[in-house]
């Protein structure tokens, strides 16, 4: 029997962005295949009728649905999509014990469970589902696109490859056997310390107070997570961060191995000035190398934008919502499948040479 956990969901509007008058908002829950109950905010275009295209959104890594993912979800709902922004397992209002753990497997499953929920929702056309991953949930979204053939379009915004950064360090500065060994050794020692203490030590969120000599990307995170711009009481990055051992398994799992086999559409968006831009550039290159499915893949670089500009626009409307709307409307449009011999499934469209298809 699949059972949902009773979650303590807040009823008040506690987002870091204003509530829209163009979308209806409600709280929903769903269960992943590990039995963890996830909490989400659902946004529905006001006055919408019939079956709608839908998008599931999550991220950034260490954030909550009341921050960036909620802004993306609400804005896309204003543009005609039914959307959900969800808290990943072990974080925010979602369930899962112990708290503040991360897993490349479980967090990819969180996205797949969101697709399950949307597929079974009476207001959603199950053939028109997309996903958006932000920052560290960008690579989870891409990994989901590899695994989940129900996903017709994926956008990854200001993406972090979490397995790469954990195995190789920032800018691949620790990409050597000795550095990885020392990291593993430290994690193993911390596991025993946690068991002795009877609780998991937290790694700390964004550093506060901010050192004067902090690198720019740390200042960039501080400006979002530690100020009125993006602070939220449930956000790990705004407060005490993940458990020290929370991301241990990421060190040995490059999850984007088969990205060049993704047949559905993928849009990677990154700021030109973001310290993290190399993740999207390299992910895009890997995705199209030796791939038969390059025509629906795109890398969009936003001039002058830094990493957190794509969290909330950075005060300069850096998030390309017009592009996101165009992308999802193109790839989540309804396809009527004819009875021609090609026999392609509904939602996949027909081969270009076939003139019998109607869109």
Secondary structure as GFF3:
##gff-version 3
##sequence-region A 1 359
A	DSSP	beta_strand	23	31	.	.	.	ID=ss1
A	DSSP	beta_strand	37	45	.	.	.	ID=ss2
A	DSSP	beta_strand	52	59	.	.	.	ID=ss3
A	DSSP	alpha_helix	68	78	.	.	.	ID=ss4
A	DSSP	beta_strand	82	86	.	.	.	ID=ss5
A	DSSP	alpha_helix	104	119	.	.	.	ID=ss6
A	DSSP	beta_strand	124	134	.	.	.	ID=ss7
A	DSSP	alpha_helix	136	147	.	.	.	ID=ss8
A	DSSP	beta_strand	151	157	.	.	.	ID=ss9
A	DSSP	alpha_helix	162	168	.	.	.	ID=ss10
A	DSSP	three_ten_helix	170	172	.	.	.	ID=ss11
A	DSSP	alpha_helix	177	197	.	.	.	ID=ss12
A	DSSP	alpha_helix	216	225	.	.	.	ID=ss13
A	DSSP	three_ten_helix	248	252	.	.	.	ID=ss14
A	DSSP	three_ten_helix	259	261	.	.	.	ID=ss15
A	DSSP	beta_strand	265	271	.	.	.	ID=ss16
A	DSSP	alpha_helix	277	288	.	.	.	ID=ss17
A	DSSP	beta_strand	297	302	.	.	.	ID=ss18
A	DSSP	alpha_helix	309	312	.	.	.	ID=ss19
A	DSSP	alpha_helix	321	331	.	.	.	ID=ss20
###
